[in-house]
Amino acid sequence: MKSHKSNLLSSTMIQLFVGAGVAAGGFALSEASFARGGDGLANPAAVAKPADGAIRLAACKACNPCAAKKACNPCNPCAAKKACGGCNPCAAKRACNPCNPCAASNPCNPCGGACNPCGGAAAPELTTAEAKGAYECLVKEMLAGYKKSGMKVAGFYKDWDIYNNQPYVSDTHGGRFVNNYANATARNYGKFEDVGRLPVGAMLAKDSFAVHGNGKTGPGPLFLMEKMPAGFNKASGNWRYTMVMPDGAIFGVTNGQNSAKMQFCIDCHAAVADDQDSVMLLPDEYRVKSN
């Protein structure tokens, strides 16, 4: 699951980026750790406040992929006549494609740039030890929160194989630090570019935590993908996407609760639907391959 950005602009997302914040007594990183992040992170006063995020959201209204008049919205990656003309969001050279809905530089990406309610600053750089230490400190709290969703998988995904050697930053998921887990049915995920087509029942889980500008950490959402039987949802490649908030609230489920809120996940993953069965891949340096 490469670093591509995907989330939906809505008032609810202010809670996702701003409100899913720091748990009391969270893991505090050293001053030197978050100073390395640059872009104002060394100065907590420079981090955007929720009010600033609301202003950014208002400024980005035209980029809302959920806008009522989508066909007239040049930022809609699915519009019949894109502002980018012949640009194909599934083109081979995606990094150079201004129409790519997942591109970090795409001003229409509601998870990126000025549209990000937390916007503007890169995640702090952490050493391997710092990233692992932050996760170990938070994981019990994360699991307790996810379990409140009532989803059984929230209680046992940690028993699955993990495919990264340390938590790493995923721009796709709001610039949070994430981990990649897959169940036994999805074991071919560990073949990465040779993943092929995963069978029905394959499940991928990505838990997350945020590192804030003051060096504090806090739980982030749990992101899930499950391969469903043929006919479930043609647009998603029959994948069901689910996002569970840190407090157990269900943000959205494909073909279920708040399904429309998960559409941007579908749009983003569709860029690799043909080559990788809609599965995004993590950076090479963090990979743990299947045996």
Backbone as JSON, one array per atom type, in Angstrom:
{
  "sequence": "MKSHKSNLLSSTMIQLFVGAGVAAGGFALSEASFARGGDGLANPAAVAKPADGAIRLAACKACNPCAAKKACNPCNPCAAKKACGGCNPCAAKRACNPCNPCAASNPCNPCGGACNPCGGAAAPELTTAEAKGAYECLVKEMLAGYKKSGMKVAGFYKDWDIYNNQPYVSDTHGGRFVNNYANATARNYGKFEDVGRLPVGAMLAKDSFAVHGNGKTGPGPLFLMEKMPAGFNKASGNWRYTMVMPDGAIFGVTNGQNSAKMQFCIDCHAAVADDQDSVMLLPDEYRVKSN",
  "N": [[0.85, -1.19, 0.0], [1.25, 1.64, -1.18], [2.58, 4.97, -0.52], [0.11, 6.8, -0.98], [-2.48, 9.22, -1.0], [-5.64, 9.15, 0.65], [-8.71, 10.05, 1.63], [-11.92, 11.3, 2.69], [-13.37, 14.51, 2.15], [-15.17, 16.03, 4.61], [-17.29, 17.25, 7.23], [-17.02, 15.46, 9.2], [-14.45, 14.53, 8.87], [-12.86, 16.39, 10.08], [-12.86, 15.59, 12.68], [-11.51, 13.23, 12.32], [-8.88, 13.94, 11.57], [-8.2, 15.92, 13.41], [-9.62, 15.54, 15.81], [-9.17, 12.89, 16.54], [-7.13, 12.66, 18.33], [-4.58, 13.15, 20.73], [-4.05, 10.82, 23.17], [-4.53, 10.91, 26.69], [-1.59, 10.99, 28.53], [-0.09, 9.94, 26.47], [2.49, 8.57, 24.3], [5.41, 10.34, 24.48], [7.6, 11.96, 22.35], [11.09, 12.7, 21.99], [12.45, 16.04, 22.07], [14.29, 16.41, 20.08], [13.52, 14.51, 18.23], [11.03, 15.3, 17.01], [11.83, 17.7, 16.06], [13.29, 17.13, 13.86], [11.44, 16.84, 11.89], [10.8, 19.18, 10.49], [9.24, 21.88, 8.57], [7.86, 23.48, 10.39], [7.23, 21.84, 12.49], [8.89, 21.71, 14.67], [8.13, 23.78, 16.17], [5.56, 23.97, 18.22], [3.57, 25.91, 18.16], [3.24, 26.44, 15.55], [1.7, 24.5, 14.43], [-1.33, 23.63, 12.82], [-4.42, 24.79, 14.13], [-7.71, 23.52, 14.98], [-9.56, 25.43, 14.09], [-8.19, 26.73, 12.06], [-7.99, 24.6, 10.32], [-10.65, 24.32, 9.6], [-11.01, 26.6, 8.12], [-9.33, 26.04, 5.96], [-10.71, 23.9, 4.88], [-13.05, 25.15, 4.03], [-11.98, 26.76, 2.05], [-11.33, 24.88, 0.22], [-13.63, 23.9, -0.87], [-14.41, 23.65, -3.54], [-12.97, 21.5, -4.36], [-14.13, 19.26, -3.4], [-14.77, 15.92, -3.66], [-17.21, 14.85, -3.21], [-19.04, 16.67, -3.95], [-22.19, 18.13, -4.83], [-22.72, 18.62, -7.56], [-21.15, 16.73, -9.27], [-20.44, 16.1, -11.9], [-19.81, 18.5, -12.97], [-17.59, 19.19, -11.65], [-14.3, 19.97, -11.72], [-12.38, 18.8, -10.17], [-13.16, 16.26, -9.69], [-12.19, 13.0, -9.89], [-13.53, 11.13, -11.34], [-15.05, 12.41, -13.2], [-16.71, 12.92, -16.32], [-15.61, 14.64, -18.24], [-12.69, 15.53, -17.56], [-10.79, 18.2, -16.03], [-8.22, 17.89, -16.67], [-8.19, 16.86, -19.14], [-7.13, 14.46, -21.34], [-5.85, 12.94, -19.42], [-5.18, 9.97, -17.73], [-6.13, 8.49, -14.77], [-5.19, 6.01, -14.18], [-2.85, 5.72, -15.48], [0.44, 4.58, -16.5], [2.66, 6.11, -15.64], [2.16, 7.27, -12.95], [3.08, 8.99, -10.97], [3.76, 11.22, -12.33], [1.42, 12.18, -13.23], [-0.96, 14.58, -13.36], [-3.64, 14.2, -13.0], [-3.97, 12.09, -11.35], [-5.8, 10.78, -8.77], [-4.73, 10.05, -6.37], [-2.35, 11.32, -6.02], [0.22, 13.01, -4.22], [0.62, 15.66, -4.74], [-1.72, 16.51, -5.84], [-4.14, 18.92, -5.88], [-6.77, 18.37, -5.54], [-6.97, 16.24, -3.93], [-8.43, 15.25, -1.02], [-7.01, 14.58, 1.2], [-4.66, 15.82, 1.17], [-2.17, 18.47, 0.9], [-3.4, 21.8, 0.88], [-5.97, 21.14, 1.5], [-5.96, 19.46, 3.63], [-7.03, 19.23, 6.9], [-5.22, 19.3, 8.97], [-3.12, 20.35, 7.86], [-0.19, 20.98, 5.79], [2.34, 20.37, 7.08], [4.99, 18.03, 7.16], [5.14, 14.65, 8.42], [6.92, 14.02, 11.45], [10.3, 12.81, 11.37], [11.17, 9.65, 12.51], [13.36, 7.55, 14.36], [14.05, 4.03, 13.91], [13.83, 2.76, 16.4], [12.36, 4.67, 17.85], [9.93, 4.74, 16.41], [9.02, 2.1, 16.73], [8.89, 2.02, 19.51], [6.92, 3.93, 20.08], [4.66, 2.72, 18.96], [4.46, 0.33, 20.47], [3.88, 1.42, 22.93], [1.36, 2.47, 22.51], [-0.29, 0.45, 21.52], [-2.02, -1.24, 23.06], [-4.0, 0.52, 23.89], [-4.96, 1.28, 21.39], [-6.03, -1.17, 20.42], [-8.02, -1.63, 22.33], [-9.74, 0.5, 21.79], [-10.49, -0.02, 19.07], [-11.86, -2.44, 19.39], [-14.23, -1.69, 20.5], [-15.85, -1.22, 18.41], [-17.24, -3.48, 17.88], [-16.58, -5.21, 15.9], [-15.35, -8.36, 15.1], [-12.85, -8.85, 13.94], [-11.3, -6.78, 14.84], [-10.32, -7.61, 17.21], [-8.51, -9.65, 16.7], [-6.75, -9.2, 14.56], [-4.1, -8.6, 15.04], [-2.92, -11.03, 15.42], [-2.31, -11.95, 12.96], [0.06, -12.34, 10.19], [2.64, -9.93, 9.94], [3.76, -7.45, 7.68], [5.61, -5.43, 7.53], [8.7, -4.07, 8.69], [8.92, -2.15, 10.59], [6.91, 0.5, 12.03], [5.74, 2.81, 9.59], [5.5, 5.87, 7.67], [2.48, 6.6, 6.08], [1.27, 8.35, 3.52], [-1.11, 8.01, 2.26], [-2.86, 7.51, 4.28], [-3.35, 9.79, 5.82], [-0.82, 10.73, 6.6], [-0.01, 9.3, 8.77], [1.69, 6.99, 11.01], [1.93, 3.6, 10.2], [1.05, 0.05, 10.21], [1.2, -3.06, 8.46], [-0.91, -5.76, 8.2], [-1.89, -9.11, 7.34], [-4.29, -11.69, 6.75], [-4.24, -15.35, 6.76], [-5.39, -16.21, 4.38], [-4.76, -14.17, 2.71], [-2.05, -14.44, 2.23], [-0.43, -14.23, -0.01], [-0.06, -11.57, -0.28], [2.41, -10.9, 0.66], [4.07, -11.31, -1.47], [4.15, -9.07, -2.84], [4.72, -7.1, -5.63], [4.13, -9.3, -7.17], [1.7, -10.18, -6.33], [-0.68, -11.04, -7.52], [-4.08, -12.21, -8.0], [-6.03, -11.92, -5.21], [-7.79, -14.28, -3.14], [-11.32, -14.77, -2.34], [-12.2, -13.82, 0.91], [-9.72, -12.99, 1.69], [-8.02, -10.77, 3.81], [-6.85, -7.59, 4.72], [-5.23, -5.56, 7.07], [-4.63, -2.41, 8.48], [-3.33, -0.75, 11.03], [-2.98, 2.37, 12.84], [-1.12, 5.26, 13.98], [-0.74, 8.61, 15.15], [1.71, 11.21, 15.02], [2.13, 14.13, 16.64], [2.62, 17.72, 16.36], [3.74, 18.61, 18.74], [5.24, 16.57, 19.63], [3.84, 14.57, 20.88], [2.04, 11.45, 20.79], [-0.76, 9.65, 19.38], [-3.55, 7.36, 19.07], [-4.62, 6.25, 15.82], [-6.97, 5.66, 13.1], [-8.25, 2.32, 12.29], [-7.74, 0.59, 9.37], [-9.33, -1.41, 7.01], [-9.42, -4.02, 4.53], [-11.35, -6.28, 2.72], [-11.71, -9.1, 0.71], [-14.48, -9.76, -1.16], [-17.22, -11.91, -2.34], [-17.78, -12.43, -5.9], [-19.62, -9.91, -7.6], [-20.19, -8.35, -5.46], [-19.29, -5.61, -5.39], [-18.63, -4.04, -8.16], [-17.15, -1.74, -8.88], [-15.29, -1.5, -6.84], [-13.71, -3.65, -7.22], [-14.68, -5.79, -5.92], [-13.81, -5.52, -3.32], [-14.22, -4.87, 0.1], [-14.11, -1.99, 1.89], [-13.28, -0.72, 5.06], [-13.34, 1.62, 7.69], [-12.33, 2.13, 10.92], [-12.69, 4.18, 13.65], [-10.52, 5.58, 16.25], [-11.96, 5.44, 18.63], [-13.66, 3.38, 18.26], [-15.87, 3.95, 16.71], [-17.58, 3.49, 13.62], [-16.43, 4.7, 10.72], [-17.0, 4.32, 8.02], [-18.26, 1.84, 5.69], [-17.86, -0.09, 2.84], [-20.63, -0.61, 0.77], [-22.18, -0.6, 3.0], [-22.72, 0.84, 6.2], [-22.54, 4.31, 5.97], [-21.47, 4.19, 3.36], [-20.84, 5.83, 1.14], [-18.83, 7.43, 2.06], [-16.56, 5.96, 1.81], [-15.87, 5.94, -0.81], [-13.73, 7.34, -1.88], [-11.56, 5.8, -1.21], [-11.99, 3.6, -2.83], [-11.71, 4.81, -5.35], [-9.02, 5.56, -5.26], [-7.57, 3.13, -4.86], [-8.31, 1.87, -7.16], [-6.53, 2.61, -9.09], [-4.53, 0.74, -9.18], [-5.8, -1.55, -9.79], [-5.78, -3.39, -11.96], [-3.12, -4.38, -12.13], [-2.39, -5.11, -9.52], [-4.54, -6.12, -8.12], [-5.98, -4.13, -6.81], [-4.51, -3.65, -4.55], [-2.46, -1.69, -2.62], [1.05, -1.15, -2.24], [3.66, -1.32, 0.22], [6.58, 0.78, 0.93], [9.79, -0.32, -0.34], [11.92, -0.51, 1.54], [10.77, -1.13, 3.95], [9.68, -3.63, 3.85], [8.62, -6.97, 4.67], [8.97, -10.04, 3.47], [6.93, -12.82, 2.31], [7.42, -16.22, 3.36]],
  "CA": [[0.0, 0.0, 0.0], [2.21, 2.73, -1.3], [2.16, 6.23, 0.1], [-0.82, 7.61, -1.74], [-3.38, 9.79, 0.0], [-7.05, 8.89, 0.39], [-9.74, 10.26, 2.65], [-12.99, 12.13, 2.16], [-13.64, 15.8, 2.78], [-16.48, 16.2, 5.24], [-17.12, 17.79, 8.56], [-16.58, 14.36, 10.04], [-13.01, 14.36, 8.75], [-12.18, 17.25, 11.04], [-12.65, 14.74, 13.83], [-10.52, 12.22, 11.98], [-7.54, 14.47, 11.58], [-7.93, 16.78, 14.55], [-10.22, 15.06, 17.04], [-8.68, 11.57, 16.92], [-5.84, 13.18, 18.7], [-3.62, 12.61, 21.67], [-4.61, 10.24, 24.38], [-3.87, 11.38, 27.89], [-0.45, 10.16, 28.89], [0.43, 9.29, 25.28], [3.94, 8.43, 24.17], [6.01, 11.63, 24.14], [8.88, 11.84, 21.68], [12.07, 13.7, 22.42], [12.42, 17.29, 21.32], [15.11, 16.24, 18.87], [12.81, 13.67, 17.27], [10.09, 16.0, 16.14], [12.51, 18.83, 15.43], [13.78, 16.69, 12.56], [10.37, 16.81, 10.92], [10.77, 20.39, 9.68], [7.94, 22.43, 8.19], [7.17, 24.08, 11.51], [6.9, 20.88, 13.54], [9.7, 21.95, 15.86], [7.47, 24.83, 16.91], [4.16, 23.57, 18.37], [2.66, 27.0, 17.85], [3.05, 26.51, 14.11], [0.78, 23.45, 14.01], [-2.66, 24.19, 12.59], [-5.49, 24.55, 15.09], [-8.92, 23.11, 14.27], [-10.2, 26.56, 13.4], [-7.47, 26.93, 10.81], [-8.38, 23.51, 9.43], [-11.99, 24.61, 9.07], [-10.82, 27.62, 7.08], [-8.8, 25.37, 4.8], [-11.78, 23.11, 4.28], [-13.93, 26.06, 3.31], [-11.28, 27.21, 0.85], [-11.21, 23.77, -0.71], [-14.95, 23.37, -1.19], [-14.51, 23.29, -4.96], [-12.27, 20.25, -4.6], [-14.81, 18.19, -2.69], [-15.24, 14.91, -4.62], [-18.6, 14.52, -2.9], [-19.86, 17.82, -4.29], [-23.48, 17.75, -5.42], [-22.63, 18.63, -9.02], [-19.87, 16.1, -9.54], [-20.1, 16.12, -13.31], [-19.27, 19.83, -13.28], [-16.49, 19.44, -10.72], [-13.04, 19.61, -12.38], [-11.55, 18.03, -9.26], [-13.71, 14.92, -9.56], [-11.39, 12.11, -10.75], [-14.41, 10.29, -12.15], [-15.85, 13.25, -14.09], [-16.62, 12.5, -17.72], [-14.67, 15.53, -18.92], [-11.78, 16.05, -16.55], [-10.07, 19.42, -16.35], [-6.92, 17.46, -17.19], [-8.36, 16.33, -20.49], [-6.92, 13.04, -21.61], [-5.07, 12.27, -18.37], [-5.79, 8.76, -17.2], [-5.63, 8.27, -13.41], [-4.57, 4.69, -14.09], [-1.69, 5.72, -16.37], [1.63, 3.94, -15.96], [3.5, 7.09, -14.95], [1.19, 7.89, -12.06], [3.68, 10.07, -10.19], [3.83, 12.4, -13.19], [0.09, 12.4, -13.77], [-1.68, 15.55, -12.53], [-5.02, 13.76, -12.77], [-3.98, 10.97, -10.42], [-6.51, 11.21, -7.56], [-3.97, 9.71, -5.15], [-1.06, 12.02, -6.0], [0.45, 13.9, -3.09], [0.57, 17.05, -5.21], [-3.03, 16.8, -6.43], [-4.9, 19.81, -4.99], [-8.11, 17.82, -5.35], [-6.91, 15.14, -2.95], [-8.87, 15.83, 0.25], [-6.1, 14.22, 2.28], [-3.35, 16.42, 0.95], [-1.98, 19.89, 0.66], [-4.19, 22.8, 1.6], [-7.26, 20.57, 1.9], [-5.78, 18.67, 4.84], [-7.34, 20.07, 8.06], [-4.05, 19.42, 9.83], [-2.27, 20.58, 6.72], [1.02, 21.73, 5.54], [3.59, 19.93, 7.66], [5.28, 16.62, 7.03], [5.25, 13.92, 9.68], [8.29, 14.01, 11.96], [11.08, 11.61, 11.11], [11.47, 8.89, 13.72], [14.26, 6.42, 14.2], [13.36, 2.75, 14.03], [13.52, 2.52, 17.81], [11.29, 5.59, 18.26], [8.67, 4.32, 15.79], [8.58, 0.87, 17.39], [8.55, 2.35, 20.89], [5.63, 4.63, 20.09], [3.62, 1.73, 18.69], [4.32, -0.57, 21.62], [3.25, 2.17, 24.0], [-0.02, 2.8, 22.18], [-1.05, -0.61, 20.89], [-3.11, -1.71, 23.91], [-5.07, 1.53, 23.81], [-5.52, 1.18, 20.05], [-6.86, -2.36, 20.34], [-9.21, -1.42, 23.17], [-10.64, 1.39, 21.06], [-11.04, -0.69, 17.9], [-12.78, -3.5, 19.81], [-15.53, -1.08, 20.82], [-16.65, -1.23, 17.17], [-18.02, -4.71, 17.81], [-16.08, -6.05, 14.81], [-14.49, -9.43, 15.63], [-11.5, -8.73, 13.41], [-10.56, -5.8, 15.63], [-9.72, -8.29, 18.35], [-7.5, -10.67, 16.39], [-5.89, -8.92, 13.4], [-2.71, -8.58, 15.5], [-2.39, -12.39, 15.36], [-1.94, -12.23, 11.58], [1.42, -12.0, 9.81], [2.89, -8.51, 9.69], [4.59, -7.37, 6.48], [6.56, -4.32, 7.6], [9.69, -4.29, 9.75], [8.73, -1.09, 11.58], [5.88, 1.45, 11.59], [6.24, 3.76, 8.59], [4.53, 6.91, 7.33], [1.67, 6.4, 4.88], [0.56, 9.56, 3.12], [-2.46, 7.59, 1.93], [-3.67, 7.43, 5.49], [-3.26, 11.02, 6.6], [0.52, 10.99, 7.11], [0.17, 8.59, 10.03], [2.54, 5.81, 11.03], [1.03, 2.45, 10.03], [1.56, -1.32, 10.11], [0.44, -3.85, 7.5], [-1.19, -7.13, 8.58], [-2.73, -9.85, 6.39], [-4.65, -13.01, 7.25], [-3.62, -16.46, 6.03], [-5.95, -16.25, 3.03], [-4.1, -13.11, 1.94], [-0.6, -14.58, 2.41], [0.28, -13.79, -1.21], [0.26, -10.14, -0.18], [3.85, -10.81, 0.9], [4.8, -11.38, -2.74], [4.13, -7.68, -3.29], [4.36, -6.87, -7.04], [3.64, -10.56, -7.73], [0.58, -10.56, -5.48], [-1.72, -11.71, -8.3], [-5.45, -11.95, -7.56], [-6.26, -12.53, -3.91], [-9.07, -15.01, -3.12], [-12.39, -14.34, -1.43], [-11.83, -14.05, 2.3], [-8.45, -12.32, 1.99], [-8.22, -9.55, 4.58], [-5.68, -6.77, 5.04], [-5.51, -4.6, 8.14], [-3.61, -1.4, 8.69], [-3.61, 0.13, 12.16], [-2.23, 3.61, 12.65], [-1.01, 6.24, 15.06], [-0.29, 9.92, 14.69], [2.72, 11.95, 15.79], [1.69, 15.51, 16.56], [3.68, 18.71, 16.31], [4.36, 18.81, 20.05], [5.96, 15.36, 19.98], [2.94, 13.59, 21.47], [1.45, 10.51, 19.85], [-2.12, 9.23, 19.7], [-4.08, 6.34, 18.16], [-5.32, 6.62, 14.6], [-7.98, 4.67, 12.7], [-7.92, 1.0, 11.75], [-8.2, 0.5, 7.98], [-9.51, -2.81, 6.64], [-9.85, -4.42, 3.2], [-11.74, -7.68, 2.69], [-12.15, -9.54, -0.62], [-15.83, -10.31, -1.09], [-17.59, -12.7, -3.52], [-18.08, -11.72, -7.15], [-20.9, -9.24, -7.6], [-20.34, -7.49, -4.28], [-19.16, -4.22, -5.81], [-17.77, -4.06, -9.33], [-16.25, -0.58, -8.87], [-14.23, -1.7, -5.86], [-13.05, -4.91, -7.48], [-15.25, -6.68, -4.9], [-13.19, -5.29, -2.02], [-14.98, -4.09, 1.08], [-13.24, -1.11, 2.68], [-13.85, -0.31, 6.34], [-12.47, 2.44, 8.54], [-12.76, 2.18, 12.32], [-12.06, 5.28, 14.36], [-9.83, 5.15, 17.47], [-12.91, 5.19, 19.72], [-14.53, 2.28, 17.86], [-16.93, 4.37, 15.79], [-17.38, 3.08, 12.23], [-16.49, 5.86, 9.82], [-17.68, 3.91, 6.8], [-18.08, 0.47, 5.2], [-18.34, -0.24, 1.47], [-21.94, -1.28, 0.68], [-22.78, -0.66, 4.32], [-22.86, 2.11, 6.91], [-21.79, 5.44, 5.4], [-20.72, 3.65, 2.23], [-20.35, 6.9, 0.26], [-17.6, 8.01, 2.62], [-15.44, 5.11, 1.45], [-15.7, 5.97, -2.25], [-12.41, 7.82, -2.28], [-10.67, 4.64, -1.09], [-12.19, 2.83, -4.06], [-11.12, 5.56, -6.46], [-7.57, 5.55, -5.14], [-7.06, 1.77, -5.07], [-8.61, 1.47, -8.53], [-5.38, 2.91, -9.94], [-3.69, -0.46, -9.29], [-6.73, -2.69, -9.83], [-5.39, -4.38, -12.97], [-1.81, -4.98, -11.88], [-2.17, -5.57, -8.15], [-5.81, -6.45, -7.49], [-6.36, -2.97, -5.99], [-3.71, -3.65, -3.32], [-1.32, -0.79, -2.61], [2.22, -1.79, -1.66], [4.46, -0.44, 1.07], [7.93, 1.05, 0.4], [10.7, -1.47, -0.33], [12.79, -0.59, 2.71], [10.03, -1.58, 5.13], [8.98, -4.86, 3.53], [8.95, -8.31, 5.17], [8.36, -10.89, 2.45], [6.41, -14.12, 2.7], [8.38, -17.33, 3.23]],
  "C": [[0.88, 1.23, 0.0], [1.67, 3.99, -0.66], [1.38, 7.06, -0.88], [-1.87, 8.07, -0.76], [-4.83, 9.51, -0.35], [-7.88, 9.05, 1.63], [-10.76, 11.21, 2.07], [-13.12, 13.43, 2.9], [-15.05, 15.79, 3.34], [-16.24, 16.79, 6.6], [-16.64, 16.71, 9.51], [-15.07, 14.22, 10.01], [-12.24, 15.3, 9.64], [-11.92, 16.46, 12.31], [-11.56, 13.74, 13.55], [-9.11, 12.76, 12.11], [-7.21, 15.24, 12.85], [-8.41, 16.16, 15.85], [-9.72, 13.7, 17.47], [-7.3, 11.71, 17.48], [-5.09, 12.44, 19.75], [-4.33, 12.05, 22.88], [-3.84, 10.76, 25.57], [-2.75, 10.42, 28.23], [0.14, 9.44, 27.7], [1.94, 9.3, 25.26], [4.51, 9.77, 23.72], [7.37, 11.4, 23.52], [9.81, 12.95, 22.14], [11.97, 14.94, 21.54], [13.18, 17.15, 20.02], [14.37, 15.46, 17.81], [11.9, 14.48, 16.39], [10.68, 17.27, 15.56], [12.98, 18.44, 14.04], [12.71, 16.78, 11.5], [10.32, 18.03, 10.03], [9.38, 20.91, 9.48], [7.16, 22.93, 9.39], [6.89, 23.14, 12.65], [7.72, 21.1, 14.8], [9.07, 23.02, 16.74], [6.0, 24.49, 17.05], [3.17, 24.66, 18.0], [2.35, 27.07, 16.36], [2.07, 25.46, 13.6], [-0.64, 24.02, 13.92], [-3.63, 23.83, 13.69], [-6.75, 24.15, 14.32], [-9.59, 24.23, 13.5], [-9.52, 26.82, 12.07], [-7.85, 25.85, 9.8], [-9.74, 23.77, 8.81], [-11.91, 25.63, 7.96], [-10.3, 26.96, 5.81], [-9.89, 24.56, 4.09], [-12.73, 23.98, 3.48], [-13.3, 26.5, 2.01], [-11.24, 26.13, -0.21], [-12.54, 23.19, -1.14], [-15.05, 22.89, -2.64], [-13.86, 21.96, -5.27], [-12.97, 19.06, -3.97], [-15.33, 17.15, -3.68], [-16.67, 14.47, -4.37], [-19.54, 15.67, -3.25], [-21.11, 17.38, -5.04], [-23.4, 17.64, -6.94], [-21.3, 18.05, -9.44], [-19.47, 16.2, -11.0], [-19.47, 17.46, -13.72], [-18.04, 20.16, -12.43], [-15.17, 19.02, -11.35], [-12.12, 18.79, -11.49], [-12.04, 16.6, -9.09], [-12.94, 13.97, -10.48], [-12.23, 11.24, -11.65], [-15.24, 11.1, -13.15], [-15.63, 12.82, -15.54], [-15.6, 13.34, -18.49], [-13.79, 16.19, -17.87], [-11.14, 17.34, -17.01], [-8.72, 19.1, -16.97], [-7.04, 16.79, -18.55], [-8.15, 14.85, -20.59], [-6.15, 12.31, -20.54], [-5.84, 11.09, -17.8], [-5.25, 8.51, -15.79], [-4.99, 6.9, -13.21], [-3.32, 4.59, -14.97], [-0.47, 5.13, -15.68], [2.48, 4.9, -15.14], [2.63, 7.92, -14.01], [1.78, 9.08, -11.32], [3.73, 11.37, -11.0], [2.47, 12.83, -13.71], [-0.7, 13.36, -12.88], [-3.12, 15.16, -12.24], [-5.11, 12.59, -11.8], [-4.66, 11.38, -9.11], [-5.75, 10.93, -6.27], [-2.69, 10.51, -5.02], [-0.95, 12.98, -4.83], [0.25, 15.35, -3.5], [-0.79, 17.45, -5.76], [-3.84, 17.69, -5.48], [-6.32, 19.33, -4.74], [-8.13, 16.66, -4.37], [-7.28, 15.68, -1.58], [-7.98, 15.46, 1.43], [-4.81, 15.01, 2.19], [-3.36, 17.93, 0.81], [-2.87, 20.77, 1.5], [-5.53, 22.25, 2.08], [-7.17, 19.74, 3.17], [-6.03, 19.54, 6.06], [-6.17, 20.24, 9.02], [-2.91, 20.07, 9.08], [-0.89, 21.13, 6.87], [2.3, 21.17, 6.05], [3.76, 18.42, 7.5], [5.35, 15.96, 8.4], [6.69, 13.95, 10.15], [9.0, 12.72, 11.57], [11.39, 10.94, 12.45], [12.51, 7.83, 13.4], [13.44, 5.14, 14.31], [12.93, 2.49, 15.47], [12.38, 3.4, 18.29], [9.95, 5.14, 17.7], [8.13, 3.06, 16.47], [8.15, 1.15, 18.83], [7.2, 3.04, 21.01], [4.49, 3.64, 19.9], [3.39, 0.82, 19.89], [3.63, 0.12, 22.79], [1.75, 2.34, 23.77], [-0.9, 1.59, 21.84], [-2.19, -1.14, 21.76], [-4.29, -0.76, 23.87], [-5.75, 1.47, 22.45], [-6.48, 0.0, 19.94], [-8.14, -2.22, 21.15], [-10.23, -0.54, 22.48], [-11.3, 0.7, 19.88], [-12.09, -1.74, 18.28], [-14.17, -2.95, 20.14], [-16.44, -1.03, 19.59], [-17.57, -2.44, 17.11], [-17.57, -5.63, 16.69], [-15.11, -7.08, 15.37], [-13.05, -9.27, 15.19], [-10.66, -7.75, 14.22], [-9.86, -6.44, 16.81], [-8.62, -9.26, 18.01], [-6.6, -10.35, 15.2], [-4.42, -8.92, 13.79], [-2.09, -9.97, 15.5], [-1.97, -12.77, 13.95], [-0.46, -11.92, 11.35], [1.51, -10.5, 9.55], [3.92, -8.41, 8.58], [5.46, -6.11, 6.43], [7.47, -4.53, 8.8], [9.69, -3.2, 10.81], [7.56, -0.23, 11.13], [6.49, 2.48, 10.64], [5.13, 4.74, 8.24], [3.81, 6.56, 6.04], [0.9, 7.67, 4.59], [-0.89, 9.24, 2.76], [-3.4, 7.71, 3.11], [-3.39, 8.6, 6.41], [-1.89, 11.31, 7.17], [0.77, 10.33, 8.46], [1.2, 7.47, 9.87], [1.63, 4.58, 11.04], [1.81, 1.14, 10.07], [0.64, -2.1, 9.19], [0.32, -5.3, 7.96], [-2.05, -7.79, 7.5], [-3.05, -11.21, 6.97], [-4.07, -14.09, 6.36], [-4.13, -16.55, 4.6], [-5.29, -15.23, 2.12], [-2.58, -13.22, 1.98], [0.19, -14.16, 1.17], [0.54, -12.3, -1.23], [1.77, -9.96, -0.01], [4.7, -11.02, -0.34], [4.86, -10.02, -3.42], [3.81, -7.55, -4.77], [3.82, -8.14, -7.72], [2.43, -11.08, -6.95], [-0.49, -11.34, -6.23], [-3.11, -11.31, -7.81], [-5.67, -12.66, -6.23], [-7.65, -13.17, -3.86], [-10.09, -14.37, -2.18], [-12.0, -14.74, 0.0], [-10.51, -13.45, 2.69], [-8.75, -11.01, 2.74], [-6.88, -8.89, 4.88], [-6.09, -5.76, 6.09], [-4.33, -3.66, 8.28], [-4.03, -0.56, 9.9], [-2.68, 1.34, 12.08], [-2.14, 4.42, 13.93], [-0.42, 7.51, 14.49], [0.8, 10.45, 15.61], [2.42, 13.43, 15.57], [2.88, 16.47, 16.68], [4.37, 18.95, 17.63], [5.11, 17.56, 20.53], [5.11, 14.3, 20.63], [2.39, 12.67, 20.39], [0.04, 10.15, 20.3], [-2.61, 8.21, 18.69], [-4.73, 6.96, 16.93], [-6.32, 5.54, 14.24], [-7.38, 3.32, 12.35], [-8.55, 0.92, 10.37], [-8.23, -0.97, 7.58], [-9.93, -2.96, 5.18], [-10.19, -5.9, 3.26], [-12.26, -8.03, 1.3], [-13.48, -10.28, -0.48], [-16.14, -11.12, -2.36], [-17.89, -11.82, -4.73], [-19.48, -11.14, -7.09], [-21.12, -8.33, -6.41], [-20.31, -6.02, -4.66], [-18.15, -4.16, -6.95], [-16.74, -2.94, -9.29], [-15.08, -0.78, -7.93], [-13.4, -2.95, -6.13], [-13.46, -5.97, -6.48], [-14.48, -6.63, -3.58], [-14.15, -4.48, -1.15], [-13.99, -3.32, 1.94], [-13.98, -0.68, 3.94], [-12.85, 0.57, 7.06], [-13.1, 2.55, 9.92], [-11.99, 3.28, 13.03], [-11.43, 4.8, 15.66], [-10.77, 4.84, 18.64], [-13.89, 4.06, 19.38], [-15.66, 2.66, 16.94], [-16.58, 3.93, 14.37], [-17.52, 4.3, 11.35], [-17.23, 5.52, 8.54], [-17.34, 2.48, 6.42], [-18.63, 0.42, 3.78], [-19.6, -1.1, 1.45], [-22.62, -1.4, 2.04], [-22.93, 0.72, 4.91], [-21.95, 3.18, 6.3], [-20.93, 5.02, 4.21], [-20.11, 4.73, 1.35], [-19.04, 7.48, 0.76], [-16.36, 7.18, 2.26], [-15.14, 5.14, -0.05], [-14.3, 6.42, -2.66], [-11.37, 6.71, -2.16], [-10.76, 3.79, -2.36], [-11.5, 3.51, -5.22], [-9.6, 5.47, -6.45], [-7.01, 4.16, -5.46], [-7.32, 1.29, -6.49], [-7.43, 1.71, -9.47], [-4.46, 1.71, -10.1], [-4.55, -1.72, -9.38], [-6.27, -3.78, -10.79], [-4.11, -5.11, -12.61], [-1.68, -5.65, -10.52], [-3.47, -5.87, -7.4], [-6.23, -5.39, -6.48], [-5.56, -2.87, -4.69], [-2.52, -2.72, -3.47], [-0.17, -1.46, -1.85], [3.04, -0.81, -0.83], [5.86, -0.26, 0.48], [8.87, -0.14, 0.61], [11.45, -1.62, 0.99], [12.11, -1.1, 3.97], [9.4, -2.96, 4.95], [9.53, -6.09, 4.26], [8.22, -9.27, 4.23], [7.88, -12.21, 3.02], [7.51, -15.17, 2.54], [8.01, -18.21, 2.03]]
}
